[in-house]
């Protein structure tokens, strides 16, 4: 398999314990092991992460932005799903 035929992988990095993984970019790799190694080399050169996820792009399914109104509107009447009225104690650093 030539380099240009390798599948596309999406890379997610967790910058420190307790935080969520953030999408940082994409890369081509022959398999998951190579994708993890390449992601480490490309996206964590300055010790930016404590955890890396790689997901083959064909396995990601997303909602259609053109249908966002009908897709997300039903949640507006469920205020308990949005913790905007809770006060977070100062001792909690990463929430």
C-alpha distances in whole Angstrom, upper triangle without the diagonal:
4,7,8,6,7,10,14,16,20,22,25,28,31,33,36,37,39,37,34,30,30,27,26,23,19,16,12,11,8,11,15,16,14,15,19,19,17,20,23,22,22,25,27,28,31,32,32,31,31,29,25,24,20,20,17,18,18,20,23,26,28,32,33,35,37,38,39,42,42,40,41,45,46,46,48,51,50,51,50,47,47,49,50,54,53,54,52,54,53,52,49,46,43,43
4,6,5,7,11,13,16,19,21,25,27,31,33,35,37,39,37,34,30,29,26,25,22,18,15,11,10,9,13,16,17,14,15,19,18,16,19,22,21,20,23,26,26,30,31,31,30,31,29,25,24,20,20,17,18,19,21,23,26,29,32,32,34,36,38,38,42,43,40,42,45,46,46,48,51,50,51,51,47,47,49,50,54,53,54,52,53,53,52,49,46,43,43
4,5,6,9,11,13,17,18,22,24,28,29,32,34,36,34,31,27,26,23,21,18,15,11,8,8,8,12,15,15,12,13,16,16,13,16,19,17,17,20,22,23,26,27,27,27,28,26,22,21,18,18,16,16,17,20,22,25,27,30,31,32,34,36,36,40,41,38,39,43,45,44,46,49,48,49,48,45,45,46,47,51,50,51,49,50,49,49,45,43,40,40
4,6,8,10,13,16,18,22,24,28,30,33,35,36,34,31,27,26,22,21,17,14,11,8,9,10,13,16,18,15,14,18,18,15,17,20,19,18,20,24,24,28,29,28,28,29,27,23,22,18,18,15,15,16,19,20,23,25,28,28,29,32,33,34,38,38,36,37,41,43,42,44,47,47,47,47,44,43,45,46,50,50,51,48,50,50,49,46,43,40,40
4,6,9,12,16,18,22,25,28,31,34,35,36,34,31,27,26,23,22,19,15,12,9,9,8,12,15,17,14,14,18,18,16,18,21,21,20,22,25,26,30,30,29,28,30,27,23,21,18,17,13,14,14,17,19,21,24,27,27,29,31,32,33,37,37,35,37,40,41,41,43,46,46,47,47,43,43,45,46,50,49,50,48,50,50,49,46,43,40,40
4,7,9,13,15,19,21,25,27,30,31,33,31,28,24,23,20,19,16,12,9,6,5,5,8,11,13,11,10,14,15,13,15,18,18,17,19,22,23,27,27,26,25,26,23,20,18,14,13,10,11,12,15,17,20,22,26,26,28,30,32,32,36,36,34,35,39,40,39,42,45,43,44,44,40,40,42,44,47,47,48,45,47,47,46,43,40,37,37
4,6,10,13,16,19,23,25,28,29,30,28,25,21,21,17,17,14,10,8,6,6,7,8,10,13,11,10,13,15,13,14,17,18,17,18,21,23,26,26,25,24,25,22,18,16,12,10,7,8,8,11,13,16,18,22,23,25,27,28,29,32,33,30,31,35,36,35,38,41,40,41,40,37,37,39,40,44,43,44,42,44,44,43,40,38,34,34
4,7,10,13,17,20,23,26,27,28,25,22,19,17,14,14,10,7,6,5,7,9,10,11,13,12,9,12,14,12,12,16,16,15,15,19,21,24,24,22,21,23,20,16,14,10,9,6,6,8,10,11,14,16,20,21,22,25,26,26,30,30,28,29,32,34,33,35,38,37,38,38,34,34,36,37,41,40,41,39,41,41,40,37,35,31,31
4,6,10,13,17,19,22,23,24,22,19,15,14,11,11,9,6,5,6,7,10,9,8,11,10,7,9,12,10,9,13,14,13,13,16,18,21,21,19,18,19,16,12,10,6,5,4,5,8,9,10,13,15,19,21,22,25,26,25,29,30,27,27,31,32,31,33,36,35,36,35,31,31,33,35,38,37,38,36,38,38,37,34,31,28,28
4,7,10,14,16,19,21,21,19,15,12,10,7,8,6,4,7,9,10,13,12,11,13,13,9,10,13,11,9,13,14,13,12,14,17,20,19,17,16,17,14,10,8,6,5,6,6,10,10,9,12,13,17,19,20,23,24,23,27,27,24,25,28,30,28,30,33,32,32,32,28,28,29,31,34,34,35,32,35,34,34,30,28,24,24
4,7,10,13,16,17,18,16,13,9,8,6,6,5,6,8,10,11,14,13,11,13,12,8,8,11,10,7,9,12,10,8,11,14,16,15,13,12,13,11,7,6,5,7,9,10,13,13,12,15,16,19,21,22,25,26,25,28,29,26,26,30,31,29,31,34,32,32,32,28,28,29,30,33,32,33,30,32,32,31,28,25,22,22
4,7,10,13,14,15,12,9,5,5,4,6,7,9,11,14,15,18,16,13,15,15,11,10,13,12,9,10,13,12,9,11,14,16,14,12,10,11,8,6,5,6,8,11,12,15,14,13,16,16,19,21,22,25,26,24,27,28,25,24,28,29,27,29,32,30,29,29,25,24,25,27,30,29,29,27,28,28,27,24,21,18,18
4,6,9,11,12,10,8,5,5,7,7,9,12,14,17,17,20,18,15,16,16,13,11,13,13,9,9,12,11,8,8,12,13,11,8,6,8,6,5,6,9,12,15,16,19,18,16,19,19,22,25,25,28,29,27,30,31,28,27,30,31,28,30,33,31,30,29,26,25,25,26,30,28,28,25,27,26,25,22,19,16,17
4,6,7,9,6,6,4,6,9,10,13,15,17,20,21,23,21,18,18,19,16,13,16,16,12,12,15,15,11,10,14,13,11,8,5,6,5,7,8,12,14,18,19,22,20,19,21,21,24,26,26,30,30,27,30,32,28,27,30,31,28,29,32,29,28,27,24,23,23,24,27,25,25,22,23,22,21,18,15,12,14
4,7,9,7,8,7,8,11,11,14,17,19,22,23,26,24,21,20,21,18,16,17,17,14,12,15,15,11,9,12,11,9,6,4,6,7,9,12,15,18,21,22,25,24,22,24,24,26,29,28,32,32,30,32,34,31,29,32,33,30,31,34,31,30,29,26,24,24,25,27,26,25,22,22,21,20,17,14,12,14
4,6,6,8,9,11,14,14,18,20,22,25,25,28,26,22,22,23,21,18,19,20,16,15,18,18,14,12,15,13,10,8,6,6,8,11,14,17,20,23,24,28,26,24,27,26,28,31,31,34,34,31,34,35,32,30,33,34,30,32,34,31,30,28,26,24,23,24,27,24,23,20,20,19,17,15,12,10,12
4,6,8,10,13,16,17,20,23,24,27,27,29,26,23,23,24,22,19,20,22,19,17,20,21,17,15,18,17,13,12,9,7,8,12,14,18,20,24,25,28,26,24,27,27,29,32,31,35,35,32,34,35,32,30,33,33,30,31,33,30,29,27,24,23,22,24,26,23,22,19,19,18,16,13,11,9,11
4,7,10,13,16,18,21,24,26,29,28,31,28,24,25,26,24,21,23,24,21,20,23,23,19,18,21,20,16,14,12,10,11,14,15,19,21,25,25,28,26,24,26,25,27,30,30,33,33,30,32,33,29,27,30,30,26,28,30,26,25,23,21,20,18,20,22,19,19,15,16,15,13,10,9,6,8
4,7,9,13,14,18,21,23,26,26,29,27,23,24,25,22,20,22,22,19,18,21,21,17,16,19,18,15,13,11,10,10,12,14,17,19,22,23,26,23,21,23,22,24,27,26,30,30,27,29,30,27,25,28,28,25,26,28,25,24,22,20,18,17,19,21,19,19,16,17,16,15,12,10,6,7
4,6,10,12,15,18,21,23,24,26,24,21,22,23,20,18,20,21,17,17,20,20,16,16,19,19,16,13,11,11,10,11,11,14,16,19,19,22,20,18,19,19,21,23,23,27,26,24,26,27,24,22,25,26,22,24,26,24,23,21,18,18,17,19,22,20,20,18,19,19,18,15,13,9,9
4,7,9,12,14,17,20,20,23,21,17,19,20,16,14,17,17,13,14,17,16,13,13,17,17,15,12,9,10,8,8,8,11,12,16,16,19,17,15,17,17,20,22,22,26,26,23,26,27,24,23,26,27,24,26,28,26,25,24,21,20,20,22,25,24,24,21,23,23,22,18,16,13,13
4,6,9,12,15,18,20,23,21,18,20,20,16,15,18,17,13,14,17,15,12,13,16,16,15,12,10,12,10,9,9,11,13,16,15,18,17,15,17,16,18,20,20,24,24,22,25,26,23,22,25,26,24,25,28,26,26,25,22,20,21,22,25,25,25,22,24,24,24,20,18,14,14
4,6,9,12,15,17,20,19,16,18,18,14,14,16,15,11,13,16,13,11,13,16,17,16,13,12,14,12,10,9,10,10,13,12,16,15,12,15,14,17,19,18,22,23,21,24,26,23,22,25,27,25,26,29,28,27,27,24,23,24,25,28,28,28,26,28,28,27,24,22,18,18
4,7,10,14,16,19,19,17,18,17,13,13,15,13,9,11,13,10,7,10,13,14,14,11,11,14,12,10,10,10,12,14,13,17,17,15,18,17,20,21,21,24,26,24,27,29,26,25,29,30,28,29,33,31,31,31,27,26,27,27,31,30,30,28,30,29,29,26,23,20,20
4,7,11,13,17,17,15,17,15,12,13,14,12,9,12,13,10,8,12,14,16,16,14,14,16,15,12,11,10,11,12,11,15,16,14,17,16,19,20,20,24,25,24,27,29,26,26,29,31,29,31,34,33,33,33,29,28,29,30,34,33,34,31,33,33,32,29,26,23,24
4,7,10,13,14,13,15,13,10,11,13,10,8,12,13,10,10,13,16,18,19,16,16,18,16,12,11,9,9,9,9,12,14,13,16,16,19,20,21,24,26,25,28,30,27,27,31,32,31,33,36,35,35,35,31,31,32,33,37,36,37,34,37,36,35,32,30,26,26
4,7,10,11,11,13,10,7,10,11,8,8,11,11,9,10,14,15,18,19,18,17,19,17,13,12,9,10,10,10,13,15,15,18,19,22,23,24,27,29,28,32,33,30,31,34,36,34,36,40,38,39,38,35,34,35,37,40,39,40,38,39,39,38,35,32,29,29
4,7,9,10,12,9,7,11,11,9,10,13,13,12,13,17,18,21,22,21,20,22,19,15,14,11,11,9,10,12,14,15,19,20,24,25,26,29,30,30,34,35,32,32,36,38,37,39,42,41,41,41,37,37,38,40,43,42,43,41,43,42,41,38,35,32,33
4,6,7,9,6,5,9,9,8,10,13,13,12,14,17,18,22,22,21,20,21,18,15,14,10,11,9,11,13,15,16,20,22,26,27,28,31,32,32,36,37,34,34,38,39,38,40,43,42,42,42,38,38,39,41,44,43,44,42,43,43,42,38,36,33,33
4,7,8,6,7,11,11,11,13,15,16,16,18,20,21,25,25,24,23,23,21,17,16,12,13,10,13,14,15,18,21,24,27,29,31,33,34,34,38,38,35,36,40,41,40,43,45,44,45,44,40,40,42,44,47,46,47,44,46,45,44,41,39,35,36
4,6,5,6,9,10,11,12,14,15,16,17,19,21,24,24,23,21,21,18,15,13,10,10,9,12,13,14,16,20,23,26,28,30,33,33,33,37,37,34,35,39,39,38,41,43,42,42,41,38,38,39,41,45,44,44,42,43,43,42,38,36,33,33
4,5,5,6,9,10,10,12,14,15,16,17,19,22,21,20,18,18,15,11,10,7,8,8,12,13,13,15,19,21,25,27,29,32,32,32,36,36,32,33,37,37,36,38,41,39,40,38,35,35,36,38,42,40,41,38,40,39,38,35,33,29,30
4,5,5,6,9,10,11,13,14,15,16,18,21,20,20,17,17,14,12,11,9,11,12,15,17,17,18,22,25,28,31,32,36,36,35,39,39,36,36,40,40,39,41,44,42,42,41,37,37,38,40,43,42,42,39,40,40,38,35,33,30,31
4,5,5,6,8,10,10,12,14,15,16,20,19,19,18,18,16,13,12,10,12,12,15,17,17,19,23,25,29,31,32,35,36,35,39,40,36,37,40,41,40,42,45,43,43,42,39,39,39,41,44,43,43,41,42,41,39,37,34,31,32
4,6,5,6,8,10,10,11,13,15,18,18,17,16,16,14,10,9,7,9,9,12,14,15,16,20,22,25,27,28,32,32,32,35,36,33,33,37,38,36,38,41,39,40,39,35,35,36,38,41,40,40,38,39,38,37,34,31,28,29
4,6,5,6,9,10,10,11,13,16,15,15,13,13,10,7,7,6,10,11,14,17,16,17,21,23,26,29,30,33,34,32,36,37,33,33,37,38,36,38,41,39,39,38,34,34,34,36,39,38,38,35,36,36,34,31,29,26,27
4,5,5,6,9,10,10,12,15,14,15,13,14,12,10,11,10,13,14,17,20,20,21,24,26,30,32,33,36,37,36,39,40,37,37,40,41,39,41,44,42,42,41,37,37,37,39,42,41,41,37,38,37,36,33,30,28,29
4,5,5,6,8,10,11,14,14,15,14,15,14,11,12,10,13,14,16,19,19,20,23,25,28,30,31,34,35,34,38,39,36,36,39,41,39,41,44,42,42,41,37,37,37,39,42,41,41,38,39,38,37,34,31,28,30
4,5,5,5,7,10,13,12,12,11,12,11,8,9,8,11,13,14,18,18,18,21,22,26,28,28,32,33,31,35,36,33,33,36,37,35,37,40,38,38,37,34,33,34,35,38,37,37,34,35,34,33,30,27,25,26
4,6,6,5,7,10,9,10,9,10,9,7,10,10,14,16,18,21,21,21,24,25,29,31,31,35,35,34,37,39,35,35,38,39,37,39,42,40,39,38,35,34,34,36,39,37,37,34,35,33,32,29,26,24,25
4,6,6,6,10,10,11,11,13,13,11,13,13,17,18,19,23,23,23,27,28,31,33,33,36,37,36,40,41,38,37,41,42,40,42,45,43,42,41,38,37,37,38,42,40,40,37,37,36,34,32,29,27,28
4,6,6,10,11,11,12,14,14,12,13,13,16,17,18,21,22,21,25,25,29,30,30,33,35,33,37,38,35,35,39,40,38,40,43,41,40,40,37,35,36,37,40,39,38,36,37,35,34,32,28,26,28
4,6,8,9,8,8,12,11,9,11,12,15,17,17,21,21,20,23,24,27,28,28,31,33,31,34,36,33,32,36,37,35,36,40,38,37,37,33,32,32,33,36,35,35,32,33,31,31,28,25,22,24
4,5,5,5,6,9,10,9,12,13,17,19,20,24,24,23,26,26,29,31,31,34,35,34,37,38,35,34,38,39,36,38,41,39,38,37,34,32,32,33,36,35,34,31,32,30,29,26,23,21,23
4,6,7,9,12,13,13,16,17,20,22,23,27,27,26,29,30,33,34,34,37,38,37,40,42,39,38,41,42,40,41,44,42,41,40,37,36,36,36,39,38,37,34,34,32,31,29,25,24,26
4,5,9,11,14,14,17,19,22,24,25,29,29,28,31,31,34,35,34,38,39,37,40,42,39,38,41,42,40,41,44,42,40,39,36,35,34,35,37,36,35,31,32,29,28,26,23,21,24
4,6,8,11,12,15,17,21,24,25,29,28,27,30,30,33,35,34,38,39,37,40,41,38,37,40,41,38,39,42,40,38,37,34,33,32,33,36,34,33,29,29,27,26,24,21,19,22
4,7,9,10,14,16,19,22,23,26,26,24,27,27,30,31,31,35,35,33,36,38,35,33,36,37,35,36,38,36,35,34,31,30,29,30,32,31,30,26,27,25,24,22,18,16,19
4,6,7,11,13,17,20,21,25,23,22,25,25,28,30,30,34,34,32,35,36,33,32,35,36,33,34,37,35,34,32,29,28,28,29,32,30,29,26,26,25,23,21,18,15,18
4,7,10,14,17,20,22,25,24,23,26,26,29,32,32,35,36,33,36,37,34,32,36,36,33,35,37,35,34,32,29,28,27,29,31,29,28,25,25,24,22,20,17,15,17
4,7,10,13,17,19,22,20,19,22,23,26,29,29,33,33,31,34,35,31,30,34,34,31,33,36,33,32,31,28,27,27,29,31,29,29,26,27,26,24,21,19,16,18
4,7,10,13,15,18,17,16,20,21,24,27,27,31,31,29,33,33,30,29,33,33,31,33,36,33,33,32,28,28,28,30,33,31,31,28,29,28,27,24,22,19,20
4,7,10,12,15,13,13,16,18,21,24,25,28,28,27,30,31,27,27,30,31,29,31,34,31,31,30,27,27,27,29,32,31,31,29,30,30,29,25,23,20,20
4,7,9,12,11,11,15,17,20,23,24,27,27,26,30,30,27,27,31,32,30,32,35,33,33,32,29,29,30,32,35,34,34,32,34,33,32,29,27,23,23
4,6,8,7,8,11,14,17,20,21,25,25,24,28,28,24,25,29,29,28,31,33,31,32,31,28,28,29,31,35,34,35,33,35,35,34,30,29,25,25
4,6,6,7,11,14,17,19,21,24,25,25,28,28,25,26,30,31,30,32,35,34,35,34,30,31,32,34,38,37,38,36,38,38,37,34,32,28,28
4,5,5,9,11,15,16,18,21,21,21,25,25,22,24,27,28,28,30,33,32,33,33,29,29,31,33,37,36,38,36,38,38,38,34,32,29,28
4,6,8,11,14,16,18,21,21,22,25,25,22,24,27,28,28,31,33,32,34,34,30,31,33,35,38,38,40,38,41,41,40,37,35,31,30
4,6,10,13,16,18,21,21,21,25,24,21,22,26,26,26,29,31,30,31,31,27,28,30,33,36,35,37,35,38,39,38,34,33,29,28
4,7,10,13,15,18,18,18,21,21,18,19,23,23,23,26,28,27,28,28,24,25,27,29,33,32,34,33,35,36,36,32,31,27,25
4,7,10,12,15,14,15,18,18,14,16,20,20,20,23,26,25,26,27,23,24,27,28,32,32,34,33,36,37,37,33,32,28,26
4,6,9,12,11,11,15,15,12,13,17,18,18,20,23,22,24,25,21,21,24,26,29,30,32,31,34,35,35,32,31,27,25
4,6,9,8,8,11,11,8,10,13,15,15,17,20,20,22,23,19,20,23,25,28,29,31,31,34,35,36,32,31,28,25
4,5,5,7,10,10,9,11,14,16,17,18,22,22,24,25,22,22,26,26,30,31,34,33,37,38,39,35,34,30,28
4,5,5,8,10,9,10,13,16,16,17,21,21,23,24,21,21,24,25,28,30,32,32,35,36,37,34,33,29,27
4,6,8,9,10,11,13,16,17,18,21,23,24,26,23,23,27,27,30,32,34,35,38,39,41,37,36,33,30
4,6,6,6,9,10,13,14,15,18,20,22,24,21,21,25,25,28,30,33,33,37,38,40,36,35,32,30
4,6,5,6,8,11,12,13,16,17,18,21,18,18,21,22,25,27,29,30,33,35,36,33,32,29,26
4,5,6,6,9,10,11,14,16,17,20,18,18,21,21,24,26,29,30,34,35,37,34,33,30,27
4,6,6,7,10,11,13,15,18,20,18,18,22,23,25,28,31,31,35,37,38,35,35,32,29
4,6,7,9,11,13,14,17,18,16,17,20,21,24,26,29,29,33,35,36,32,32,29,26
4,6,6,8,11,11,13,15,12,13,17,18,20,22,25,26,30,31,33,29,29,26,23
4,5,6,8,10,12,15,13,14,17,18,20,22,26,27,31,32,34,31,31,28,25
4,6,7,8,11,13,12,13,17,18,20,22,25,26,30,33,34,31,31,29,25
4,6,5,8,10,8,9,13,14,16,18,22,23,26,29,30,27,28,25,21
4,6,7,10,9,9,13,13,15,17,21,22,26,28,30,27,28,26,22
4,6,9,9,10,13,14,15,17,21,23,27,29,31,28,29,27,24
4,5,6,8,11,12,13,15,18,20,24,27,28,25,27,24,21
4,5,5,8,8,9,11,15,17,21,23,25,22,24,22,19
4,5,6,9,9,10,14,15,19,22,23,20,22,21,17
4,6,9,11,11,15,16,19,22,23,20,21,19,15
4,6,8,9,12,13,17,19,21,18,19,17,13
4,6,6,9,10,13,16,18,15,16,15,11
4,6,8,10,14,16,18,16,17,16,13
4,7,10,13,15,18,16,18,18,14
4,6,10,13,15,13,15,15,12
4,6,9,12,11,13,14,11
4,6,8,7,9,10,8
4,5,6,9,11,10
4,5,7,10,11
4,6,9,11
4,6,7
4,6
4
